Amino acid sequence: MSLSVRPQRRVLVTKINRSQSFAGVNSSADRPFRNLSPFTPTVSRKTGSRVSRMFSMSHKSPPPKVPQPNRLDEVYEALKKGLTAYLEVHQLELEKLSTQIRESKRNSRLGFLYDLDKQVKSIERFLRRLEFHASKIDELYEAYCIQRRLRDGAHNMVKAYSTGSPGSREARESLAEASKGYKEYTENMCLLENELESQLGEFHIRMKGLAGFARLCAGDQYEIFMKYGRQRWKLRGRIEVNSKQVWDSEEMVFLPLVTEFLSIKVTELKSLANHVVVGNVSCETKDLFAALPQVVAVDINDLGTLKLSLEVTWNPFDKDDQPSAASTVNKASTVNKRFSTYNQSPPDTPSLREQAFYVSAHQAGLLRRHGQW
């Protein structure tokens, strides 16, 4: 997958003399959107690296002063598409587990069936929670649309009373009432927009590395600064021999925003007083609402000779109480795991202990049926 880059003017700080294939960083004109191909460079990280979390000052950002209905429509459509894909992935996994249980119910160990049944129940709970979350988002969006229609009606009334003759007392009172309603509906839209933004979940971003073709050389040091609203992430890396890269930070958790875009700035650290801004781009994030992790590539400069690779995983909930069995479905490596417990073939015959248990259970059932126990 690729992140679409928003057109933005950028200024080159210093001329870069590295390779003839790298003909500058920016142009004076705005550049169009790009579709970038994914890649996976080799990256190694320092030991002891931890997952970083950078939220805003509070869990919920302050409501905006001016609503953005058109932007909210785009984010809502992308969010519903992502939630639908999330439900489909977990429903397929649930069906696969249920089929596995039915096929191996007669010739399986009790522990094997117990683990499968526990995973099925965990995924069922997660599906119910996900459906409730989707219905809550739909209710918020419907309330937002109602307030938007009321606000548009109040705006038309204000415009009508303003163009007419405001000499009469009734006209002035009607104009004041319409203006008051317009302000009230605008505030309600801002509150609902903020509430809907708090239901967008989390973006888990993992650094994959830089790819620069002839641009990257051993010994180069880079600094990457990401800005997403009031959330920040700064990390530094070094290019080593054999195209290996070492970065001082591994992951970051961003809360999705409705109106903000992800800003990425890459700087080459040449010396203490000589830092070269390689590129500064702003990227769209609504396409990141997906069920499975995505590897996205971003063109840092206009020529595309330097790219940034990121692995983005979207969690529809912004808390760490997601069930373990359901969370494993979200990992592509777990879905494609060859030796998963879902794909293990059960033994053909039960053990002696299980045979004794089956016999005793059968005898107990006969006693209950004849009323002797």
N, C-alpha and C positions, 0 to 999 in steps of 0.2 A: 504494500500500500504506500501511498505517498501523501504528504501534507501539501495542500494548496497554499502557495505563498502569496500573500497580499502585496500589491504593488506599493512601494514605499521609496522615497528619495533617501539616498544615503551619500555621505561625503567621505572620500578616501583621505585618510590622514597622511600616509606616507607611501611613496611609490615602492613597490615590492620588486626586487631584482632577484628572482629565484630561478625561474625557468622560462624559456621562450614560449612554452605551451601555456603559461599563465599570463594572460595579457590583461592584467588589471583586475580590479574588484568591482567597481560600480560604474554606471553610466549616469549622465545627468538626467536622462529621461526615465519615466516610470517604466518598469518592466511588467509584462503580463503574467497571468497565473501560469504555473508549471505543473505538469504531471511527472512525478519523479519515480524512478524505478528503485525497488528495495535492494539493499546489499547488506552484507554481514562482514565487516572487517574484524581482524583478530584483535582482541582487547584483553588485557590482564589488569587486575586491580590490586591495590595494596591490601594487605591483611588487616583485619579489624574494621573493615568498612561496614557501616551500618546504614540501614534504611533511614533516610531523613524525611521529616515531615515539616512542611512549612505552610501553615494555615495563616489566614489573616488574623488580626488582633482578637477577634472573637469568632465563634463558630459560624455565626451568621454575619455577613457583611451588612453595613447599613443600607437601607432601601434607597434606590436611586431617586433623584428629584424629578427626572423626566422619564416617563415610560418609553420603551422601545418595542411597540407591538409587532412590527414587521420582523425584527430580529428574533423576538420570542417565538413567532410562528415557525421560523426556520429551525430553531433549536428544539422546539417541541416535536416537529416532524422527525428530526434526526434521533431524538430521544426515544420516541415510540418505535422507530425502526430498530434501534438497538435493544430495547426491552423485548420486542417480539423475537428477535434473533436469540436473545438470552433464554427465553422460554422454550424456543424450539430445540436448542442445544441440550438443555436439561431434560426436556421431555423425551428426546431420542435416547439419552443415557438411561432414563428411567425405564423405557420400553426394553432396552437391551438387558438391563438387570432383571426385569420381570421375566423375560424370555429365558434367561439363564437359570433362574430359580425353577421355572416350570420344567425345563428339560432335565435338570439335575436333582429333582426333589426326591426321587426314589433311590438313587445310587450316590448319595453324598454324605459326607461327614456332617455331624451336627454343627461343629464350629464353622465350617465353610458356609452352610446355610444361614447361620446366625449372623455372620459378617455381611452377607449379601442382603439379608432382611434389614439389618441396621442401616446400611447404606441407602436402601430404597426408602425407608421411612425418613431419613435425613433429607434426601432430595425432594420427597413429597412435601415436607415442611417448608423447604426453601422455595418450592414452586408456589405454595399458598402465600408465602410472604411476598414473593415477587409479583403475583397477581394483585395482591392488596396494594402494593406500592404503585403498580401501574394504574389501578383505579383511583388512587389518591391523586396522582398526577393529572388524570383526566378531569377529576372534579375541580382541581385548581385552575386548569386551563379553561374549563367551561365558565367558572366564575370570572375569570379574567376577561373572557369574551363578552360576558354580560356587562361588566363594568366599562368595557371599551365601547359597546354600543350606546350605553347611557351617556358616556362622555362625548361621543360624537353627536348625539342628540342635543346635549346641553351646549355644545360648541355651535351648532346650527342656530339654536335659539339666541345665544349671545350675539351671533353675527346678524341675525334678523332684527333684533331689537336695537342693535347699534346702528344699522343702516337706516332705520326708520326715524321718525321724529320723537326724540326723548323728552318732549315737553310735558306730557301728561304724567301724573303721579303713578298711575297704574303701569305705564311703560317703564318708568324708573324702577319700580318695585319688581317688575317681572325681570328686568335686566339684572338687578342685584341677585334675585333668586337663581336665575340661570347661571350667573357667574359663580355663585356659591356652590351650586351643584357640580359645575365643571371642575372646580378645585377639589371637591370631595371625591369625585370619581377618579380624578387624576391620582390623588393620594392612595385610593384603594387599589388602583392598577399597580402603583409602585410597590405597595405592600405585597400584593399577590405575586408580582414578578420576583420579589426578593424571596418569598416563601417557595416558589417553584424552583428558584436557583439553588436553594438549600436541599432540594430533593434530587440533585443531579448525580450524586455519588462521589466517586474519587477517580482520578487518573493516576495510576502508578507508572511512572516513567523511569525506564532503565537506560543508562548510557551504554550504547553499543560501540561507539568510536567514530573517528573521522576517516574519510577516504578522500585522497587528493590526487591520485594518479601520480604525476611527476611533481606534485606540489609538496608532499610530505617527505621529510628527510630525517634520518636518525639524529637525535639531539634537539629537535625542535620542541618548543614548549608552547602550549596553547591554554587560553582561559576562555571558558564558555559561561556566559551569563544569560540566564533565562528569567524573564519577567512575565508574570501572569496576574494582572491586577495588582494587588498588594502582596502577592506571593513571589518569593525570590529563590533562585538556586544558582550558586556560583561554584564552579569546579575547575580544577586545573589538571592538565595531563601532559605527558611527555612521550615523544616518539622514540622508541628504542630500536635496536637492531632487529632484523628479521620482521620488520613492519609491525612489531608488537607495540601496544599502547598501554600506559599505566595512568590511571585516573585516581584522584584522591577521594572521589565520591562515587557511589554506585547507583543509588535510587533516590527518587523524590516523589512525594505524594502531593498532587495539586488538587484543589477543589475546583470543579468546572464552573465557569462563569458564563453568563448569558451574553453580555455585550463586549467582553474583553477578548483580545486575541493574544496568542502566545508569541512573545517577542524573544528572539534568540540573537545574541551578539557574540561573535567569535573574534578573539584578539590573539595575535601572535606575540609572545613575550620574548623579545630579542635581548634586551638588557634592562637594567634598572630604570633607565629614563627613556627607553626607546621601545614603545609598544605599538604595534601596527594593527589597526582594526581591519580584519580580513572581510567581515561581512556583518550586516545587521538586517535581519528579516523579521517579518511579522506573519504568523501562520494561523490559518483557520483551525479550530478545534472541534467543530460540531461533527466532523466525520470520524471522530475517535470513539463514538458511542457504538461499540461492537462487542459481540459476545466473547470472542477469543482474542488473545494478545496479537498485536499487529506490529510489524517492523516497518517503520516509516523512514523515509529519506528526505532530507531537506537540502535544497541548493543554498549554500551560504553566499556564493557570489553569482554574478550574472552569467558567467560562462559555464557554471556548473563544474568547475575543476576542483572544488572543495565541497564535500557533502558531509552532513551530520546524520548519523544513523541512531534512531531511538526505538526502543521497544515499549509500547504503550499498552497497558492492561486496564480496562475499565471495570470498576466495581460499582454496581448500581446503588450500593449502600455505603454510607460514609462512616460506618462503625466496624469494629473488628469482631463482630459477633456472627459472622457468616458461618454456617455449618461447614465442617471440614469436608464432608463427603461431597457437598455441593460445590465447594470452592475448588476441589480438585478437577471438577468437570471444566472449569474455566481455564485450566492450563492446557495448552496444546500438547505439551510433552506428556501429560497424563492421559489425555484422550488417545494419543497414539502409542502409549506404552505397550510394549509387546508382552511383558511379563506382569501385567496387571492382574489383580485378583479376579477381575471380571472375566478374564480370558483363560483362567486356569481350569483345566478339565478335572472334574471330580473323580475320586477313585471308584472302581467298578463295584467293589464289595465293601460293606461296612466292617469296622473292626469288631473284635470279640466283645469289647465293653459295650459298643453300640448295639450289637445283637442282643446282649442280655437286657439292655435298657428297653429295646423294642418288645421283647417277650414279656417283661414285667408290665410295661405300659399296656400291652394287649390284654393281659390277664386282668389288670385293674379295670380296664374298660368293660370286660365281660362281667366282672363282679358288680359294677355299678349298674349295668343294664339289667341284671337279674335281681337287683335290690339286696344283695348280700354284703354290701360294703358302704 
